[in-house]
Amino acid sequence: MNLRTFNALGKRGVLGINCRNSEYIMRSNPRSAFPLVDNKVLTKRLADKFDIPVPPVYHLIEHHGDIHKLEAKIAGKPDFVVKPARGAGGKGIILVADRQADNFVTPGGTILSKADLDFHISDILSGIYSLSGLDDTAIIEALLHPAPVFAQVTYAGVPDIRVVVYRGVPMMSMVRLPTRASDGKANLHRGAIAAGIEITSGKTLTAVYHSAVITHHPDTGNPVGNIQVPYWERMLLIAASAFDMTGLGYIGVDMVIDSERGPVLLELNARPGLAIQIANLDGLRRRLDLIEAAPAAIFATAETRVSWAMQTFGASRQ
């Protein structure tokens, strides 16, 4: 990156990774609280205490010798998710949308045998996908069935919504939309779309696909902008409550809108990525500065923080 580009990004309030780490994550996130979000099992237990809905857990596999018990635990369940408790970036997650005899079918149509699934779970237990590289736990949980709001701009899979929160204030959001390239996963690194969401209205804004700004989904051909996200204020309240739950001042909150349950918390991230700025065509730095300068009274409760955010981060993208 040349100096001219660097200065241009700075003027637009773009937050870089070094600044994010040194000025916000290190300063706002106590290391003692990281296990609460790095381990999805602990996150689920914490969310239950705060009455925040999470996907039901069918089974936890902690030892290689227990992999054979999986079949009994998922008997009668045609769909489910396998994920590492300490994974990050969507790595190690397998979505099973259907079963064909002894095989498992992903949302993208990939066929996995029982041996394939067992081998994958064995990798999870060995820590292949773990943040620390240490032994891990495999979580077998319910596959959420997304509300139809994003059906026209999703290729299979389950779209999810991320809200980045600072000092308990929701300041920027995006929805990650699966594509054929991402194999039905809401993973930007694998080719999912990121569409910004305006904090004030809960409507989608610009979208990015493989770093290019787009207006229509590459697989469905439908426009991705101006979609009204339902339950928007409730989702912002869940995001704001993540600060009260964990004590982490800078955090990413990932949710799915389930067709039956409404907003459901998927996971928390103490090191949320910066691609959300591209999806919104706006920088985080200016919003962080506004939160720093906000009146002390707005930080009293999750409700007051959400109210202030919805009044402040509107169409002007301040």
N, C-alpha and C positions, 0 to 999 in steps of 0.2 A: 504494500500500500504506500503510495507516494504522499508527500506532505500535504499537497493540495487536497487530495481525497480525504485525508485524515482530518484536516481543518473543516472541510465541508460537512463531514459526518458530525463533528463536534458542534457546529453551529445548529444542526438539526436536533441536537439533544440526544444523539445516539449514545447509548451506554456500551462501553467496551468490556471485554471479559476481565481484564486486569482491574479496572475500576470497580466492576461488579464484585469481584472477589475481595479486594482490599478495603473498599469503603462501605460495602453493604453486607456481604455474607460474613466476613470475618468480624465485623463490628456488631452486627445485629443478631447473629445466630450462634448462641452458646454451643460449644462442642458437645456438652453433656446432653443436649436435646436431639442431636443428630440421629441416634438410634431409634427414636420415636417415629421418624419418617423413613429412614433407610431400611427398616424392617417392616414389611407390609402387615405382618401378623400383629405387631405392636400397634401399628396405625389403626387397624380395625378395632382392636380392643379399646383404644383411646376414643375413637369415634363413637363407639357404643355408649361410652360414659357420657358423651355430650349429645346423645340422641340424634346423631347424624347417620343417615342410612348408608350402608355399604353392601356390596354383593354378598349374598349368603355363601358361607364356606361349607363345602361338602366334605372335605377331608384335608388333613395335613400329613404329608409324608416327610419324616425326619431321618429315616434310616433306609439304606439300600435293601435291607431284608424285608421291608414293609411294602415294597413296590407291588408285590403280588396281591396285596389287599385292595388295590385300586378298583378292580373290576366289581367287587362287591359294593364298594362305596358309591359307584356311579351307575349301578344297576337301575334301569328304568329312566335314566336321564339321557336323553338324546343329544343334549348339547351342554358344554361346560368349558371352562378355561383352566389351563395349566400355566402357572407362573412362578418364578423364583421369589422368595420372600425378600431377598436383598438385591434384586436386579434393578437395573436402571436403563433408561432410554428405550424401553420396550423390548430389550433383549431377553430372549429365553421364553417369551410368552407364546403359547399356542392356543388358538381359538378352535374349538371343535363345534361345528354347526350342525353336524348330522352323523349318524352311524350307519354303515352298510356292512351287515354281517359282523365280522370281527375287525373291520376297518373303521377308521375315523376320517371325516371329511371336514376340511377347513372352509371358511367362508369363501375363499378364492377357488375352491374346487380341488385342492391338493389332497391326495389320498395317503393316509398314514396307517401302517399296520400296528398291531398291538406291540410288536417288538420295537417298532420305531418310537412309539410313545414311551415305552419302558426305558429305552435307551436315552431318550431326551430327559426324562425325569432323573435318571442316574447322573446325567451331566449336571442337572440343577443341584442335586445333592452334593456333588463333588466341588461345587463352587465355580463352575465355568462362567456363569453369568453374574456372580456375586460382585458387588462393589469392592469388597475386601479380598476376594479370591479365596475366602475360607469356606468351609462346609456350610451348606445352605439347607433351607426347607422348601419343599414344593407345595404350593397352595393349589388345591383343586376347588374352584368356586363356580357359582352360577354364571352362565353367559347371559349378559344383559341383552334385552331386546329393545333397541332404541325406538323412541317416539318417532312418528313419521315426519317431523319437522324438517329433517335433512335428507329424507329418502330420495329426493330428486337430484341430490348432489353427492351421493355416496355410492361407491361401487362395493357391494357386499359389506361385511364388517360392521364395526360399531364406531361412529364418530364420537370424539370426546372434546370437552371444552376445558381449556386451561385459563385460570385467572392468576395473575401475578399480584401478590399482596405485599405491601410494605407497611410496617408498624400497624398491621391490622386493617389497612385501607386497600381495597381492591383498586388497582390502578391501570391495569391493561389486561385484555383478554383476547383469545382467539379460539376458533373451532378447528380441529384437525379432521379432515375428511378423507376416508380411505379411497384409494384408486386401484385400478387393475395392477399398476406398477408396484404398489405397496402390498399386494396380495391380500387386500381387504383389511389391512392393519392401519390404525391411525398413527403411523410412525413417519415423521417428516424425512428421516434419513433414508427410508425405503421408498419414498415417492408419494407420500400423502400430501394433500393440499392443506395449507394454513390460511384461514380467512379471519381477518381481524373482526372483533366485535366491539361496537361502541358501548362504553360503560353506562352512559346515561340511558340510552334507549334499548339496549340489548339487540340491536340489529347488526347483521353482518356488513362488513365494509369491503375493502380490497382483499384480494387473495393472491397467494404465491404458490407456484408449482415449479419445483426444481430451480428455485431462485428467480424465476420469471414471473412478473405480474400478469395475472390472467383474470378474465371476467366470467368464464364458463368452465364447468367441470370437463376434463378431457375425455371422460368415458360416457357420461350421460348427456353432455351437450347443454345442460341447463345452467342458467346464471347463478352464481354463488353469492352475489351481493343482495342487500336489502331483505334478508330473511329474518323475521322476528323470532328470537329465541324465547320459548315459553318459560315460565317460572323464573324469569330473569332475576328479580329482586331476591327470591329465595336462594338462588345460586350464589349471588353476591354475599348473602348472609352466611352461607356455609363457608365460603372462601374467607370471609372476615373472621369467622370463628376459629379457623385454623391457627391463628395467632394465639388466641386464648387457650386452645388445646395444647399447643406445643411450646409456646414461648419463643418461637422463631420469628424474628422480625422481618425477614426477607424470604418469601416462600412461594412456590408454585403449587396450585391446587387444581387437580384434575378430576373432572366429573363427567358423568354420562346421564342423559335424560332417558330414563327407562320408561317404556310404554305403560307400565303398571305402577311403578313406585315413584315416578317423577325423578327429580335430581338425586343421584347416588354418587357418593364419594368413591373414586377409584384409588387414588393415592396422593401423597404429598411429596414435594421435592424441595430439598433445602438448597439446591443449586440449579434453579430453573434456567433453561437456555435463553438465548437472546434473539432467536429467530422471530419471536413475537413482535419485535419492532418492525421487521420487514413486512409481516402480515398486516400491520396497522399503518404502515408508511409513516411512522412516527417514532421518536426516541423516548426512552424511559427516563432519561436524566431530568428533563423538565418536570415530569410528573413527580419524580422523587423530590425535587426541590420544592414543589408546591406542598407536598405532604410535610416536609420538614418545617415549612413556614406556617402551617395551618394552626388555628387556635387550639389550645390545649383541650378545650371542651369537646371537640369532635372525637377525641380518642376514648371517651368514657365507656362506650359500649359498641358492640358489633353493629347495632342499628344506627347509631350516630355516625359511625365511620362510613357505612354504606350510603347513608343519606348524603353526606358531604361529597363522597366520590361521585355519586350520580348527578350532583349539581355542578361538579367541577370539571369532570372529564367528558365533556359533551362533543357535539359535532365539530367544534373548533379545534379539537384534539390538542388541548393546551398541554 
